[in-house]
């Protein structure tokens, strides 16, 4: 496995495991860590039939990020994972106009000094993709979180070949 993607830990999955509840717990911990440490360490979780695997994810910049997530998808497929949860920081925009998407390029939001956000995604081959964005601003020594935004459906560019918008939950 790549140095940029390593298993940090794994635990047996309980019979009463709730994917949404677990993902929201990951988000809560991410917010706590960001508020305390002023940085967010990217993580990913592969949920298999019998266990939860936590992956340490690292990438130097947005150019390497797609390769790391491609490797994550390969690993998840090899293990017949039911779901992937990813949590990392990203730049955030509330602009949804078609001309914004047409002019998008990797690094555009950073270049435009867009707000940062915690981006949590839950996806899988047989579930509808769900994502949560929590925008935040750094104000002095504090992190001020904005309103949580949820979205269901759609494909995840970084997890190409893993899940599609057509699956029902």
N, C-alpha and C positions, 0 to 999 in steps of 0.2 A: 504494500500500500504506500502511496505517496507520502512524503514528509508533510505535505500541505493538507493531508486528510488522514487522521489517525483515530483509531478507536480509543476513546478516553475511558469508557466503562460500559458494561452491559449488565442488565439485571433481568431476572425472569419477569414476564408480563403476567399480571394477575388476571384471573377470569373476569373480574368486574372492571377491567381497564376501560376508561372513557377517553377517547382520542381528543375530543374538544377540551375536556377538563384538563388533561395533561398539557395540551398546547397553551392554554390560558395560564397554567402554572409556569410554563417556560417563559411566557411573556412577562409575568409578574416578577420573576427572578431577574430577567434581563433589565427591567426598569430599575429594580433595586440596585443591581450591579452598576448600571450606568450612572445613577444618581450618586452612588458612593465613590466609584472609581473614575468617573468622567470618561470612560471608554467602555465599549462593548466588545467582548470577545465573541466572534461568530461561532455558532454551534449548529449541529444538525443531529437529528435523531432518526434512526431507521426503526420502524415498528414492524416486527415480524410476528408470525403466528405465536411464537413462544417467548420472545424477549424484546426488550427495549435497548437499543444500542446508541450510545452517545458518541458523536464524532467531534473531535477537535478540528476545526476548519481554519486554515490561514491562507491569506493571499496578500501579496505586496501591494497590488493596485487593481483597478477594475479591468485591466487587460488579462490578468491571470485568473480572475474569478470564474469565468465560464469553464475553463479547463478543470478547475477543482470541482465544480458542480457536475460536470460531465462524468468525472470519476465517481462521485457520490451516486449518481444514477446507475452507473455500471455495477457498483457494489450492491446497491439496493435490489437491482434486478437479479443478480447472482444469488442473493439470499432470499428471493421471493418475498421481499418486504411488502407489507400491506399499505404502508404509508411512509412518507418522509415529512419531517418537520424541519424547517430551516429558520434560523433566527440570526439576523445580523443588522448592522446599521447600513443605511442607504441615504441617498439624497432624495428629497421629496418635493413633489410639485402638485399643486391642485389644478394645474392647467390640463384640460382634457380636449382642447380644441384640435381639430384635424391638422391644422398647420403646425402645431407644436410637435405632434408625432412625426410629421413628414420631415421636419428639420432636426429630429433627434439624432444624436451620435453619442457613443460612450464618453462619459466625462462632461457632457453638456451641463447637467445640473450642478456639478461641482464648479464648473467654470462660471456659471451664472450665480454662484453663491446661494444656492437654494437651501432651504431648511433641511436639517437632518431628520431622520426618522428611524425607529426600530421597525424592521420589516419581518413579520412572522408569516410563514406559509405552511399550509398543510395540504398535501397532495398525495395521490396514489393512483394506481392503474384502474381501480374500481370505485373511487370516490370522487365527488366533486371538489375541485380545488377551492380552498378557503384561504384568504389572506387578511392580515390585520396590519395596519400601519399606525404607528403612534409618533406623530411629529414632535420634535422637541427643539428647544433653543438653549444655548449656553448663556446664562446671564450671571456674570461674575463667577463665583465658585459654585453656583447652583445650576441644576438642569430643570427647566420648566417644560412639562409635558403638555401637549395639545390634546385635542379630542381624538379619541380612537375612531378609526375608519375601517370598516369591514367590507369585504367584497367576496362574493362567491362566484364560481365559474371562471372561465377564461383559462388560457394556457400560460405557463410560466416559461419565459424565454430561457432562463438559466437552467431549467430542468427539462430541457428538450428531450423528447422521447420517453418521458416518464409518465405523464398524465395528460389527459385532454379535457377540453371544456364540455364534452358530451356526456360525461358520467354523472349519474344521479347519486345523491348521497343516501 
